[in-house]
Amino acid sequence: MTRPTNHRRPPGVTLALLAVAVLYGVRPLLEAALFHRLEATADEALIPGGIEVSVWTGIEGIAGAVIILLCVLAWLGRPARIRWALIGAMLALTAINLFRIIQAWAAPDDPVFGGQIQSALRNVLLCQLPLMVLVPLYVVWYLNRAPARAFFARAKAPRDMPPRQTPPTGDAAQQRVNKS
């Protein structure tokens, strides 16, 4: 009979998933809500870099919801390959956000529309830069460590598998030979 293995979720996995959920899930949803509110008050609202608010709001909302869903599935540890999906989605969003940061800083100031809100949004994007580098590095590093791999690998083992039968030893083995 096999002993059930107790695979606890390592604290680093929880920390990594919380960081990803906040930075790539909750923050984009809040930013999308803010930009939607800005668009409601302005006729031609543009995010620094020249992207229209309505286009980016939809993309960010969907991406944030997908990341939160991936974080919940990764927190549960099932399916086993969910960590790869989470890492891939996080790295793709990191690349997009780094592109946005570079694009926002390269765009010229718009004194007519931009003004203070454009410079404030640029500063917000710049403040996100350290997090956009450190969080993905930590998440990729930690989710590929042995404790995290063991946590996610437990989902691969079939749950309804009957216990292994050990071959009889000693007198029981001799009795089987004698009956044959």
N, C-alpha and C positions, 0 to 999 in steps of 0.2 A: 504494500500500500504506500502510495506516495504522500509525502507531507505537503500540505498547501504552503506555497511560498508567499511570504508577506512582503509585497513590494510597496513600500510607502513612497509617497511623492516627496522627493527631496525639496528642502526649503528653497534652494536655488532655482528650481523649476517654477515654483510659485512666484518668486521674485521676478524672474524673467517674463513670465506670462502677465503679471501685473504691469510691468514696465511696457510691454508691447501693447497690452489692452489700453493703457492710458495714452501712450504716445501715438499709436497708430489706429486706435479705435475711438476712444472718447474724444480726444483732441480734434480729430477731423470732423466728428459729428458736431462738436461745439463751434468749430470754425465755420462749418457749413451753415449752421443756424445763424451765426453772426453775419455772414455774407448775405444770406437770404434776407435778413433784416435790413442790411445796408442797401440791398437792391430795391427793397420796398420803398426806401426813402429817397433814392436817387434815380434819375432817368438813365444815365449811362455809367453804371458802376463797373469799374475795371479793377481787378486784383493787380498788384504790382507785377509787371511782366506782360500786361496787356490781355490777360485771359478774362473773358466775360464771367461775371459772377454766376449766372444761371448754369453755365456749362460745368464749371468747377464744383458748384454746390452739389449737383447730382452725382458726379464722379466721387467726390469725397464722402458723401453720405453712403453710397454703396460700398466703397472700399472700407470705411469704418465699420459698417455692419458685418462685412465678411471677416474682417480681422477679429472682431469680438466673437463671432461664431467659431472661428478657428482657435481662439484662445480658450473658449469653453471646452471644445472637443479635446484640445491638448491637455487641459487641466484634468479631464477625465481619463486621458491616456489612451483613448480609442478613437479611431483605428491606430495601429502602431506607427504608420507612416505619417501621421498628422504633424509630427514635428518637422518633417521635410516640407510639407505644405505651408506651415506657419513660417518657417525660415525663408522659403522662396517668396511668399507674399510680402513678408517684412522687408526683404532685400529689394524687391521690385519697388515698393513704396518709398524706401530710402532713396533709391536712385531718382525717382520722380521728385521727391521733396528736395533733394540736393540740387537738382536741375532748377526747381522753382526758386530756391534761394539764390543761386547764381544769376538766374534770369531777372529776379527782382532787383538785385544790386546792379545789374548791367543796364537796366531800363533808366532812361533819363527822367528827372523829376517833371511832373506835370503841374505847373503852378495854378492852372485854372481849376482842374478837378481834384488833383491829388492832395496838395497841401499837407496839412498835418496828419490826416488819416493815412496817406500813402507812406509818410516817413515813419509813422507808428507801426504800420504793418511790416515795413522793412525791418524795423528793429525787432519785432516779434519773430520774424523769420530768422534773423541773425542769432537771436537767443536760443532758437531751436537747434542750431548747428551742432553744439557739443553733444546734445542728446541724440541727434541723428547719427552721430559717429559712435558714441559710447554704448548706447543701448543695443544696436545690432551686433557690435563686437562681443558684448557680454552674452547676448542670447545665443549667438552661433557657437561661442566657446562653451557655454554651460550645457546647452542641449546636446552637445556632442561628447560630453564627459560620461564616464562609465555609470554613475548613479542615475543620470537622466536616461541614458540608453536602456538601462535595466528596467526603469519604470515604464518606458514606452514598449519594451520588448515583451512585457507580460501580456499585452493585448494579443500577441501572436499565438500564444498557447491556447489550444482548444479547451473550453471550460467543461464540456460534457464528456471528456475522455475518461474511460474506465480506468481504475487503478491498475498499474502494472503488476502482473503476477510473477513472483520470484520463483525460480526453480526449486523444487523441494531438495532438501539436503538430509543427509544422515539416514535414519530409519525409514522415513517416508519415501526416499528415493529407492531404497532397497526393496520396499514393499511393492512399488510400481513395477520394478524389474521382475520380481517373482511372479506377479499376476500375468505378465505377458507371455 
